[in-house]
Amino acid sequence: MAVSRDRAHQSWRAAERVKGLSDRLIGIGPFGIGLDGVLAWVPGLGTAYSLAAGGLLIFSGITGGASLATLLRMGAYLAADSVSSTVPIAGWAIDTLFPAHLMAAKALQKDIEKRHGPAEMPLGWGGRKKATKGKLRNITPR
């Protein structure tokens, strides 16, 4: 299925959002923790979040036209993360430290960039471009 560049880049941006929310909400050097790591310690809720965020990444991969190999690799990362969160204490600790959503999102983004070129992040998303300091931008349509 041929996917447009715009649709692929929408999937890239969706992966960026999930990656930041799940595994890099709070970054400390090369390490980070996000909702996936925090919610892992709440029985049932951690697994539910992990499955929902993983499902969104897989959906983004399918709609973004990712290759089967990329989708399988993403699925393996996400399955390992979700299965680990079903084991009390030790599994929750593994789930907290294993950045599966980050790894799956990066795999998807790499696949999209290879076929469609790099995606641009809108200003204010915290991506590659930042809004100029001191200048406000109008976000409401006129």
VENCOR-V953272 format. One record per residue. N is the residue number from 1. RES is the residue in one letter. D_CENTER is the distance of its C-alpha to the mean C-alpha in Angstrom with 1 decimal. Layout:
N|RES|D_CENTER + N|RES|D_CENTER
//
This chain:
1|M|22.9 + 2|A|22.9 + 3|V|20.0 + 4|S|20.7 + 5|R|19.2 + 6|D|18.3 + 7|R|16.5 + 8|A|14.5 + 9|H|13.6 + 10|Q|12.6 + 11|S|10.1 + 12|W|9.0 + 13|R|8.8 + 14|A|7.0 + 15|A|4.0 + 16|E|5.1 + 17|R|5.7 + 18|V|3.2 + 19|K|2.7 + 20|G|6.2 + 21|L|7.3 + 22|S|6.7 + 23|D|7.9 + 24|R|9.3 + 25|L|11.2 + 26|I|14.3 + 27|G|14.7 + 28|I|17.9 + 29|G|18.5 + 30|P|16.3 + 31|F|15.2 + 32|G|13.1 + 33|I|12.7 + 34|G|10.8 + 35|L|11.5 + 36|D|10.9 + 37|G|13.5 + 38|V|15.8 + 39|L|15.9 + 40|A|16.5 + 41|W|20.0 + 42|V|20.8 + 43|P|22.1 + 44|G|20.6 + 45|L|18.2 + 46|G|15.8 + 47|T|16.0 + 48|A|15.7 + 49|Y|12.5 + 50|S|11.0 + 51|L|12.4 + 52|A|11.4 + 53|A|7.6 + 54|G|8.2 + 55|G|10.6 + 56|L|8.6 + 57|L|6.4 + 58|I|10.0 + 59|F|11.6 + 60|S|9.7 + 61|G|10.8 + 62|I|14.2 + 63|T|14.8 + 64|G|13.7 + 65|G|16.2 + 66|A|14.5 + 67|S|17.2 + 68|L|18.1 + 69|A|17.7 + 70|T|14.0 + 71|L|13.5 + 72|L|15.7 + 73|R|14.0 + 74|M|10.5 + 75|G|12.8 + 76|A|14.6 + 77|Y|11.8 + 78|L|10.8 + 79|A|14.5 + 80|A|15.5 + 81|D|13.3 + 82|S|14.6 + 83|V|18.1 + 84|S|18.3 + 85|S|17.8 + 86|T|20.9 + 87|V|23.1 + 88|P|24.5 + 89|I|24.4 + 90|A|23.7 + 91|G|20.8 + 92|W|19.4 + 93|A|19.9 + 94|I|18.1 + 95|D|15.1 + 96|T|15.1 + 97|L|15.4 + 98|F|13.3 + 99|P|9.7 + 100|A|8.8 + 101|H|5.2 + 102|L|5.3 + 103|M|7.9 + 104|A|6.9 + 105|A|4.3 + 106|K|7.5 + 107|A|9.7 + 108|L|8.9 + 109|Q|9.3 + 110|K|12.3 + 111|D|13.8 + 112|I|13.6 + 113|E|15.1 + 114|K|17.7 + 115|R|19.0 + 116|H|18.6 + 117|G|18.5 + 118|P|16.2 + 119|A|14.7 + 120|E|16.0 + 121|M|14.2 + 122|P|16.6 + 123|L|18.6 + 124|G|17.6 + 125|W|13.8 + 126|G|14.0 + 127|G|13.1 + 128|R|15.8 + 129|K|18.5 + 130|K|19.9 + 131|A|22.5 + 132|T|25.9 + 133|K|27.0 + 134|G|29.7 + 135|K|29.2 + 136|L|28.1 + 137|R|26.7 + 138|N|27.7 + 139|I|24.8 + 140|T|27.2 + 141|P|28.8 + 142|R|32.6
//
